[in-house]
Amino acid sequence: METAKMLEIISYSLPSIITGAVAFYFFSLHTKNEEGRRRYLLNKEAQKDALPIRLQAFERMTLFLERINPTKLLIRITPLSEDKNEYENYVIAQIEQEFEHNLTQQIYLSDECWTIIITAKNATIQMIRKANMSETVDSANKLREMILNDLMDKQSPSNAALSYLKSEISQLW
């Protein structure tokens, strides 16, 4: 008799246990889905707010790359004297100052993009130093001429970085 009562209790309890388990499963699934939907909406809202800031960072880095382009840089910065070393140091100091002014923009750019911008800056500085080491350069004006003549044969580092920057901006849309 005890076994029959036990079977009867189990037969009545089993459907309610199964129903409870299925309800718990669907409730937890629904809760996870709602949480995911809320995260998606918050992320979408954050991106909408961050996009103008990111675009402004891209604009500032574009301006930086344009300002350190040796062709424009050497026209904008005229020698104060005929000393080629003084002019080299002055131009490099201008590049570094411009870079430090835009240093905070890296948080809005990808690591790869920031690395390419740093590489362009360093390559520009290296180009200036290399031209200054030439034996044919004996004055600041000759240094300017040498750098500008070198750029006629090849693309400036800032133009290459600018091309990458443009491609990264096109991926935002």
C-alpha positions in Angstrom: 0.0 0.0 0.0 2.8 2.4 0.8 4.3 1.8 -2.6 1.0 2.6 -4.3 0.7 5.8 -2.4 4.3 6.7 -3.3 3.6 6.1 -7.0 0.4 8.1 -6.8 2.3 11.1 -5.2 5.0 10.8 -7.8 2.5 10.6 -10.7 0.8 13.8 -9.5 4.1 15.6 -8.7 6.1 14.6 -11.8 4.0 16.8 -14.3 4.2 19.8 -12.0 8.0 19.4 -11.6 8.4 19.1 -15.4 6.1 22.1 -15.9 8.1 24.1 -13.3 11.4 23.2 -15.0 10.2 24.2 -18.4 8.8 27.5 -17.0 12.2 28.1 -15.3 14.1 27.4 -18.5 11.9 29.8 -20.6 12.0 32.5 -17.9 15.8 32.4 -17.8 16.0 32.4 -21.6 13.7 35.4 -21.7 15.7 37.2 -19.0 19.0 36.6 -21.0 17.4 37.8 -24.2 16.1 41.0 -22.5 19.5 41.6 -21.0 21.2 41.2 -24.4 18.6 43.5 -26.0 19.3 46.2 -23.3 23.0 45.9 -23.8 22.6 46.2 -27.5 20.5 49.3 -27.2 22.9 50.9 -24.7 25.8 50.1 -27.0 24.0 51.5 -30.0 23.2 54.7 -28.0 26.9 55.0 -26.8 28.1 54.6 -30.4 25.7 57.2 -31.6 27.2 59.6 -29.0 30.8 58.6 -29.6 30.7 58.8 -33.4 31.0 62.6 -33.6 33.9 62.5 -31.1 35.7 59.8 -33.1 35.1 61.8 -36.3 36.6 64.9 -34.6 39.6 62.8 -33.7 40.0 61.7 -37.3 39.8 65.3 -38.4 42.4 66.4 -35.9 44.8 63.6 -37.0 44.2 64.5 -40.6 45.2 68.0 -39.8 48.2 66.8 -38.0 49.3 64.6 -40.9 48.8 67.5 -43.3 50.8 69.9 -41.0 53.8 67.5 -40.8 53.8 66.8 -44.5 57.3 67.9 -45.4 56.2 69.8 -48.5 53.8 72.0 -46.5 55.9 72.0 -43.3 59.0 73.4 -45.0 57.1 76.1 -46.8 55.4 77.1 -43.6 58.5 77.0 -41.4 61.2 79.2 -42.9 64.8 79.1 -41.6 65.6 81.6 -38.9 69.3 81.5 -39.8 71.5 79.7 -42.3 72.6 77.0 -39.8 71.3 73.7 -41.1 71.4 72.0 -37.7 69.4 74.7 -36.0 66.8 74.5 -38.7 66.6 70.7 -38.5 66.1 71.0 -34.7 63.5 73.7 -35.1 61.5 71.7 -37.7 61.6 68.5 -35.6 60.6 70.5 -32.5 57.6 71.8 -34.5 56.6 68.2 -35.5 57.0 67.0 -31.9 55.0 69.9 -30.5 52.2 69.3 -33.0 52.2 65.6 -32.1 52.0 66.3 -28.3 49.1 68.6 -29.0 47.2 65.7 -30.5 48.3 63.0 -28.3 45.0 62.4 -26.6 43.3 61.6 -29.9 44.7 58.1 -29.7 41.9 56.9 -27.4 39.5 57.4 -30.3 41.6 55.6 -33.0 42.4 52.0 -33.4 45.8 50.8 -32.3 46.8 50.0 -35.8 45.8 53.5 -37.0 47.7 55.2 -34.2 50.8 53.1 -34.9 50.7 54.2 -38.5 50.4 57.8 -37.5 53.4 57.5 -35.1 55.3 55.7 -37.9 54.6 58.6 -40.3 55.8 61.1 -37.8 59.0 59.2 -37.1 59.6 58.6 -40.8 59.2 62.3 -41.5 61.7 63.2 -38.7 64.1 60.5 -40.0 63.8 62.0 -43.5 64.8 65.4 -42.2 67.7 64.0 -40.2 68.9 61.9 -43.1 68.9 64.9 -45.5 70.8 67.0 -43.0 73.6 64.4 -42.9 74.2 64.7 -46.6 77.5 66.3 -47.5 76.0 68.5 -50.2 73.8 70.2 -47.6 75.6 73.2 -46.1 72.8 75.6 -45.2 69.2 75.6 -44.1 67.9 76.5 -47.5 69.9 73.6 -49.1 68.3 71.3 -46.5 64.9 72.4 -47.5 65.7 71.9 -51.2 67.1 68.4 -50.5 64.1 67.3 -48.7 61.7 68.7 -51.3 63.7 67.1 -54.1 63.5 63.7 -52.3 59.8 64.0 -52.1 59.4 64.4 -55.8 60.6 60.8 -56.3 58.4 59.2 -53.6 55.3 59.7 -51.5 55.6 61.4 -48.2 55.0 59.3 -45.0 52.1 61.5 -44.0 50.4 60.9 -47.3 50.6 57.1 -46.8 49.2 57.5 -43.2 46.5 59.8 -44.5 45.4 57.1 -47.0 45.1 54.6 -44.2 43.2 57.1 -42.1 40.7 57.6 -44.9 40.2 53.9 -45.3 39.5 53.5 -41.6 37.0 56.4 -41.6 35.1 54.7 -44.5 34.7 51.6 -42.4 32.7 53.6 -39.8 29.8 53.9 -42.2 
